[in-house]
């Protein structure tokens, strides 16, 4: 049985879906990863997986202009004849679904990992893009043997209300899961406390709000605001390197850039924050909670699925730097509260977001779509996400 995992970056596949790929391989599936080329392809191959290149632009926003990407992916699917294809993120969902229809792929899973720029942007351009994109979603979701996975109920309901998908074809799987043996709770370091922003450098992630909050916070607190992540040139909401450097030069934030080993970064923080405008289900916050860190996030879909206000963190309104600064100050002033919230966050991850639990839900969706004789191969055998034993319950 052959299963394809297709995304718009090799980074996404390696960092967020390699555990799923390992489980499927250990269960006996031939797993193939598909994405544009990048620096994580060598890691994918070192892990023993076959990888196929798919060139698709990230800066373009009009599907009609990229039919060649659809055609090329359809050719791959036609040649390889996968039994099931799982697409992640918006463009693979749209273009990959069209390619799967052209190639007669028998089973299709689409993961909507967030609404993205097209839905979050409220400008005239955003409204125009929605008018172009919505018919493509309807076409993408018209496959006869399809499951669409959402990461939070708000996104699921919005797509249903817009008539893009029928409810019976949808499921909710809360994020990608986290390796709870890799992301561990460690004591806070001594010294000036760190407020960590672990995300792509996007205004949609609330980066501008955080910088304004930093101006306020630094008037009363000795604090280091650390930005861990890269700009995303393929996203219209990106913040460029010169702006990030200017913020650093002004003493508002330290820009650490991309960090390959985030499990070593979270323990350096006293508080982790993501004042985003909207998320599918933010992996960074799950990782932070697994590391026992208190969180300040916005009260928006995705973030509120991870953070329970007053329990494992604090929720604030989006686009309100004063509220964000006050919430951060509250936690910086109360080490006991941070410790209590961090412990509650770790508990929440163990109960809801451990990768073995997430993989079990995804595999069950695969089983529903596959023929009985192939679904039997994906039995709930004891295989862990690293490819060893003692995994799914």
C-alpha positions, 0 to 999 in steps of 0.5 A: 500500500502506498501513501503520499504526504504532500506539502508546500515545504520540506520543512513542514513535512520533516518538522511536523509530519515525520512522526506520522510517516515513521508510524505508517512505514512501521505499519507496512506502508510505502510512504512517499513525501512530496514537496518543493526542494529545500534544506530538509530534503537531506534529512528526509532521505537520511530517515529512509524516505523517498522524496519527490520534488514538486515545484509550486510557487508560494508568492503567487495567489491565483490558482489559475496562474499555476495550473502547470503545478497542478499538471505536474503533480497529477503526472506524479500521482498518475505514475506512482498510483498512490492508494491514498494522498494526504495534503497539508496546507492551503496550496497543496489542498487546492492544487493537490486535490485537483491533481488527485482528481485528474489522476484518479487517486482513490482516497484523499485526505486534506488537512486545513492547517489554518485559514491563512492570509486569504481568510485573515486579511480583511483588505480589499485584496483579501476579499478579491482573493476569497472570491477567486479561491472559494470555488477552488475549495468547492472543487477540491472538496468534491472528491467522492472518497474524501476526508477534510481535517480541521484543527479547530471547530471554528475553522470547521464550522466556517467552511461548512457555513460557506458551503465548501464542505459537508459536515459528514466529510469533516473531522477535527484533529488537534494539530500535529502533536508533539514528541513529549520525550523531546520537549521536556519541562526544565527549570527556568534559567537565572538572569533577565527573564525572556519572553519568547515569540516562536513563529514565522516573522509575520504580522498575522502572528501578532508580531507588530502587536508584540513589538508595541507591547515590548515598548510598554513592558520595557518601561517597567520591567527588565526583560528580553523579548526574543524572536525565534523564526524566519521571515516568510517571503512567500507570505504577503504578511511577512516582516523583512530582515531589515525591519527585524534588525531595526527592532533589534538595534532599537533594543526592542527585541532580539532576533535569533532567526531560525532555530533547528532545535526548539526543544533547547530554546523554550527552556530559556524562556520565562514566558512564551507568547503568540499574539496571533490573529488566528491559527489552525492549532499552533504547534509552537504553543503545544511545544511550549506547554510541553516544556512547562512554560506559561503562555500568553496568547490571543483569544482567537481560534486555535490559540484558545484550543491550547491555552485555557485562560487562567489555567496554563496561560493568559488570553488577551484580545488580538491587536491590543498591545496594552493588554498584551503588555499587562498580561506579560507583566503579570506573569513576569511578576509572579514566578509561582504562577508561571510554575503552576501554569507551566505544570498545567500546560504539560498535563494538558499536552500529555492528555490531548496533544502527544503525537501518539494520540494525534497519529492514532486519530489520523490513521483511523481516518485513513482506515475509513477511506481505504478498502477493507483489505488495505485498511487492515494493514493499518491495525492499531499495532504497537508502533511508536512515532519514532518507528519502534514499539509501544506506540498507539493505544 
